[in-house]
Amino acid sequence: MCLCVFWYSYRLAPEAVFPAAFDDCVKATKYFLTHAAQFHVNPERVAVAGKCNQVLFIFTSGVLTVL
């Protein structure tokens, strides 16, 4: 099995107010899924991992990207 890890950070409060962090996750997720072929990744086989709010942001941004 071959894995590709895509990690990104996002802006944090109080310097960046909501929804800055969420917007960063949406943009990064869209970029990754749009350019998945360049990373030799099947965009239909993507898993989400993280901690606390990070997972919520990444998962939700992925769902919104697909819709």
C-alpha positions in Angstrom: 0.0 0.0 0.0 1.2 3.5 -0.9 0.4 6.6 1.1 0.6 10.3 0.4 0.4 12.7 3.3 -0.8 16.2 2.6 -0.5 18.5 5.5 -1.2 22.2 5.7 -1.5 24.8 8.4 -4.0 27.6 8.6 -4.2 31.1 10.2 -5.1 31.2 13.8 -7.1 33.6 16.0 -6.8 36.3 17.3 -4.7 37.5 14.4 -7.0 36.0 11.8 -10.7 36.1 12.7 -13.3 33.5 11.7 -13.7 32.2 9.1 -10.0 32.7 8.0 -8.8 29.3 9.3 -11.8 27.6 7.6 -11.2 29.4 4.4 -7.6 28.4 4.4 -8.6 24.8 4.8 -11.1 25.0 1.9 -8.6 26.5 -0.4 -5.9 24.0 0.5 -8.3 21.1 0.1 -9.5 22.3 -3.3 -6.0 22.8 -4.5 -5.0 19.3 -3.4 -8.0 17.6 -4.9 -7.7 19.6 -8.1 -4.0 18.7 -8.5 -4.2 15.2 -7.1 -2.9 13.6 -10.3 0.4 15.6 -10.0 0.8 14.0 -6.6 -0.1 10.5 -8.0 -3.2 10.4 -5.8 -6.6 9.2 -6.6 -8.9 12.0 -5.4 -11.7 9.5 -4.7 -9.5 7.8 -2.1 -8.6 10.5 0.4 -8.6 10.1 4.1 -8.7 12.8 6.8 -6.7 12.9 10.0 -5.8 15.5 12.5 -6.7 16.7 16.0 -9.5 18.8 17.5 -10.7 21.7 15.2 -8.2 20.7 12.5 -10.2 17.6 11.7 -13.4 19.5 11.6 -12.0 22.2 9.3 -10.4 19.7 7.0 -13.4 17.3 6.9 -15.9 20.1 6.3 -13.7 21.8 3.7 -13.5 18.5 1.9 -17.2 18.0 2.0 -17.8 21.5 0.7 -15.2 21.0 -2.0 -17.1 18.0 -3.3 -20.5 19.7 -3.3 
